[in-house]
Amino acid sequence: MAGERADHFMERIKSEQRCKASGSGAASGSAAGNEQDNGTDQNKNEDDSMITIRLRENSKFQKQSVWKFKRNETMLAHLHNYANSIQANFDNLRFVTHDGSRINRTDTPESLELKDDEVVDVLQW
């Protein structure tokens, strides 16, 4: 089952990359050089608004799964999706940052000052 999730995640990343590539191809077709630079800057800003978080199960095997979050959106929906993916009741899970702070329903990666590729521990009760 973990292999299926990894395959699904990789397929989603490839799909996003294809979408970005097709969008940048349209920008490169413009005649003005300034427009090309603005398109590149816009892509950088979109990438800056996303953050990768690794959710690590606090179990014997410490499995990790990788999730993409927008920096300024609450993490609640993704955390619910994670709970569904491991077939666990969301209310029985606790998400804890590297400094031991519990992630609340209204927290965002930005409010928690999470960095890209940071690990969040998942505890089951």
Buried (B, 14 or more C-beta within 10 A) or exposed (E): EEEEBEEEBEEEEEEEEEEEEEEBEEBEEEEEEEEBEEBEEEBEEEEEEEBBBEBBBEEEEEEEBBBEBBBEEBBBEBBEEBBEBBEBEEEEBEBBBEEEEEBEEEBBBBBBEBEEEBEBBBEEE
